[in-house]
């Protein structure tokens, strides 16, 4: 909480502006003014409040994915490696030259897809 104290000097003019709508819907401004005849002490108190609401937590995708990957069997990892190798050898020229043909790369890709983790 912040507290400020100050003195408004004599002769100061305090204006408070109100904007309202009249019966026809037009905006009307009302500004009453007050002129201070003697010095006036002012103390302002400012308080900040925070509000917290409990709700549904965000989904922990990283832990969920790491748990799924940790539970994969060894043969599934072989499928993942084959799938990625086949996919890479289709598009990466040095690997395409080693494999020899796009058809062989496609066969490796399909073989890896047959045992990859999303098939479980």
Residue pairs with C-beta under 8 A, 6 or more apart in sequence:
1 45
1 46
1 47
1 48
2 44
2 45
2 46
2 47
3 43
3 44
3 45
3 46
4 43
4 44
4 46
5 41
5 42
5 43
5 44
6 41
6 42
7 39
7 40
7 41
7 42
8 14
8 36
8 39
8 40
8 42
9 36
9 39
10 36
10 37
10 38
10 39
11 35
11 36
11 37
12 35
12 36
13 33
13 34
13 35
13 36
14 33
14 34
14 35
14 36
15 31
15 32
15 33
15 34
16 31
16 32
17 29
17 30
17 31
18 29
18 30
18 31
19 27
19 28
19 29
19 30
20 27
20 28
20 30
21 27
21 28
22 28
68 117
69 117
72 80
72 117
72 120
75 115
76 115
76 116
76 117
76 120
78 112
78 115
79 111
79 112
79 113
79 114
79 115
79 116
79 117
79 119
80 112
80 116
80 117
81 112
82 108
82 109
82 111
82 112
82 115
83 109
83 112
83 113
83 116
84 112
85 95
85 108
85 112
86 105
86 106
86 107
86 108
86 109
86 110
86 111
86 112
87 109
88 95
89 95
89 96
89 98
89 99
89 104
89 105
89 108
90 96
90 102
90 105
90 106
90 109
95 105
96 102
96 105
99 105
99 108
113 119
